[in-house]
Structure formats: C-alpha cells, structure tokens
Amino acid sequence: MRTADFISAVLRNPVHDALLCRLNELGLPDAWIVAGCLTQTAWNVLTGRRVDYGINDYDVFYFDPDLSWEAEDRIIAGFRECADRTGSRIEVRNQARVHLWYPEKHGKPYPALSCATDGIDRFLTRCTQVGLSSNGVDVYAPAGLDDVDGFVVRPNLVPNFSAEAYRTKSARWRALWPELKLHAPEVWHLDMTGEAGPR
C-alpha cells in the first residue's frame, strides 16, 4: 500500500477530519492520530465496510514537556466537544508523561520517550504502528504499510509487549475482520530469535 493510498483511505473516515481540525485549533506540539483507528479504517475501505465499523476508539498522541497531569487534562477536555459531536470515544495522551504511569498500570517497563512517534514504536502490533500527523500529510509507519494492506496481524516484540494483551486484542479484531491473518506471539518469537520456548 502506498502512503498516498493509505491517507486517502483513512481520510474517508469523518472522525479523522474532525480530529485534524481540532489538533490544528489547539496547536498541539508533535501531534498525531495513531494506531487502530487508522488501520481499521483502511481495512474497512479495502473490504467495503462502513468506514467506522468495529473502531473502538480514536487515539491522539502529542508530546509536551509539561509533565503535569493538569496540563494533559486540559487537552483531554479540549477534545470532549469533538467526541460528543462525532459520537466517538477519543483517547488523548501526552507521550512525554507515559513513563510516569505505564509501569504501575501495566506491570511492564516503559522508559521515558523523546517524541510522540517513540510511542508508536512501542505499539503491541506491527499493523497498528502508524500515525497521521496533524498536517494530514505525513505518515509515520516504522513497520511499513504491507501488513495493513495484507490484513496481517503480528506482534511487535518490544520490552513492554504482553502476549496476553496481544491475544485478547487480535481475537477481538479477528471476530470483526475475519480476513485477518494472525501470527501467534510464541511462533513469531521463535521465528525471530531461534529460541526454543515462548516469550
């Protein structure tokens, strides 16, 4: 899948247009629409489904060196009208703060990030390692777009990877998009490392 085709597909979802407008109104630094809402919109376009079919929420990342909860909460509040207007659940997170709460919440290590796209690098699956910049033009896809186009779901084996979370998420997706080709995390770990046991 070419970057231009990916952008064309994801912008068919009106929620993404609304998010881009709000991001530009707020002028958030290093801001991106990220993850499943993009990939799943592309899957829906490719399969002729309604563009918002199966999308649980819409994720927005930005990077602000102000680490206070109050600053992030003001930004979250700034998206409530957009969520109400589009009838969608919007999750907004300052990636500069994630290391402050992630280990306690998920029981996994999470070193401090240096930019918003560092957060994309640590996503659970390679097919959702995607971000659309607030300018609506730049795409960040460190694993490429072939898995999106090919309906392939495989693990992204970073230090915060959770096999249990991966199985739960991929099973939900498979029920919604039966076209998906799922890779078991243990098999992928064996293929990549040659080790004799599951991760």
C-alpha positions in Angstrom: 0.0 0.0 0.0 1.4 3.4 -1.0 1.4 6.2 1.6 -1.0 8.3 -0.6 -3.5 5.4 -0.8 -3.3 5.0 3.0 -4.0 8.7 3.6 -6.8 8.6 1.0 -8.4 5.7 2.8 -8.1 7.0 6.4 -9.4 10.4 5.5 -12.7 8.8 4.3 -13.5 8.5 8.0 -15.0 11.9 9.0 -13.8 11.5 12.6 -10.3 11.8 11.4 -11.1 15.0 9.6 -12.7 16.3 12.9 -9.6 15.3 14.8 -7.2 17.0 12.4 -9.3 20.2 12.7 -9.2 20.1 16.5 -5.5 19.3 16.6 -4.8 22.4 14.5 -7.1 24.6 16.5 -5.3 23.6 19.7 -1.8 23.8 18.1 -0.6 20.7 19.9 3.1 20.0 19.6 4.3 16.9 17.7 0.7 15.7 17.4 -0.6 12.6 15.6 -3.7 10.5 15.1 -2.4 6.9 15.7 -3.0 3.2 15.9 -6.0 1.1 15.3 -8.4 3.8 14.2 -6.2 4.3 11.2 -5.5 0.7 10.4 -9.1 -0.4 10.9 -10.5 2.4 8.7 -8.1 1.2 5.9 -9.3 -2.3 6.4 -12.9 -1.1 6.2 -12.3 0.8 3.0 -10.5 -2.2 1.5 -13.4 -4.6 2.3 -16.2 -2.2 1.5 -17.5 -1.9 5.1 -18.7 1.2 6.8 -15.6 3.4 7.4 -16.1 3.4 11.2 -17.1 -0.3 11.5 -15.5 -2.0 14.5 -13.5 1.0 15.7 -13.5 1.1 19.5 -11.8 4.4 19.9 -9.6 7.1 18.3 -6.1 7.7 19.7 -4.3 11.0 19.6 -0.7 11.4 20.7 1.2 14.6 21.3 4.5 15.5 23.0 4.6 18.3 25.5 7.4 18.7 28.0 4.9 19.9 30.6 4.6 16.7 32.7 1.8 17.9 34.9 -1.5 15.9 34.9 -3.4 19.3 34.9 -1.9 20.3 31.5 -2.8 16.9 30.0 -6.3 17.1 31.5 -6.9 20.4 29.9 -6.0 18.9 26.5 -8.3 15.9 27.1 -11.1 18.3 28.0 -10.4 20.2 24.8 -11.5 17.1 22.8 -14.7 16.4 24.6 -16.8 18.6 22.3 -15.3 16.8 19.3 -16.1 13.4 20.8 -19.7 14.4 21.5 -20.1 15.9 18.0 -18.7 12.8 16.2 -20.2 10.3 18.6 -16.8 8.7 19.2 -14.5 7.8 22.0 -11.3 9.8 21.8 -8.2 8.9 23.8 -5.6 11.7 24.1 -2.2 11.1 25.7 0.9 13.3 26.2 3.7 10.9 25.3 6.1 12.8 27.5 4.1 11.5 30.5 3.6 7.9 29.7 6.6 6.6 31.6 5.1 8.1 34.8 2.0 5.8 34.9 2.5 2.9 32.4 4.6 0.6 34.6 2.2 0.7 37.5 -0.9 0.3 35.3 0.5 -2.5 33.0 3.3 -4.0 35.0 5.8 -3.6 32.2 8.8 -1.3 31.8 8.4 1.9 29.9 11.4 4.3 29.6 10.8 8.0 29.0 10.1 8.9 25.4 11.7 11.7 23.5 8.9 12.4 20.9 5.4 11.2 20.1 6.5 8.7 17.4 8.5 6.9 20.0 5.2 5.8 21.4 4.1 4.4 18.1 7.3 2.4 18.0 6.1 0.6 21.2 2.6 -0.5 20.0 1.5 -4.1 20.5 1.1 -5.0 16.8 3.1 -4.0 13.7 0.0 -3.3 11.6 -1.1 -0.6 14.1 2.4 1.1 14.1 1.0 4.0 12.1 0.5 7.7 12.7 -1.0 10.5 10.7 0.5 13.9 11.5 -1.7 16.8 12.4 -0.8 18.3 9.0 -2.8 15.4 7.4 0.1 14.7 5.0 2.9 13.0 6.9 2.6 9.3 7.8 4.8 7.6 10.3 4.9 3.8 9.7 8.2 2.2 11.0 7.0 -1.3 10.1 5.7 -0.1 6.7 2.1 -0.5 5.4 2.3 -4.0 3.9 0.6 -5.6 6.9 -2.2 -3.1 6.8 -2.8 -3.8 3.1 -2.4 -7.6 3.6 -4.6 -7.9 6.7 -1.7 -9.3 8.6 -1.5 -9.1 12.4 1.8 -9.9 14.0 3.4 -8.9 17.3 5.8 -6.1 17.9 8.2 -7.6 20.3 9.3 -4.6 22.3 10.1 -4.7 26.1 6.5 -3.7 27.0 5.0 -6.4 24.8 2.3 -8.5 26.5 1.4 -11.8 24.9 -1.9 -11.9 26.8 -2.9 -8.4 25.7 -1.9 -9.3 22.1 -4.1 -12.5 22.1 -7.1 -10.5 23.5 -6.8 -7.7 21.0 -6.1 -9.9 18.0 -9.1 -12.2 18.9 -11.4 -9.2 19.0 -10.2 -8.0 15.7 -10.5 -11.4 14.0 -14.1 -11.6 15.1 -14.7 -8.3 13.4 -12.5 -8.7 10.4 -12.3 -12.5 9.6 -10.0 -11.7 6.7 -7.2 -11.1 9.1 -4.1 -13.4 9.2 -3.0 -13.7 12.8 0.5 -14.6 13.9 0.8 -16.3 17.4 3.2 -14.4 19.6 5.1 -17.6 20.6 5.6 -18.6 16.9 6.8 -15.2 15.9 9.2 -15.0 18.8 10.7 -18.4 17.8 11.0 -17.4 14.2 12.7 -14.1 15.0 15.1 -15.4 17.7 15.6 -19.2 17.3 14.9 -19.7 21.0 13.2 -22.9 22.0 10.4 -21.6 24.0 7.6 -19.0 24.0 8.2 -15.4 25.1 
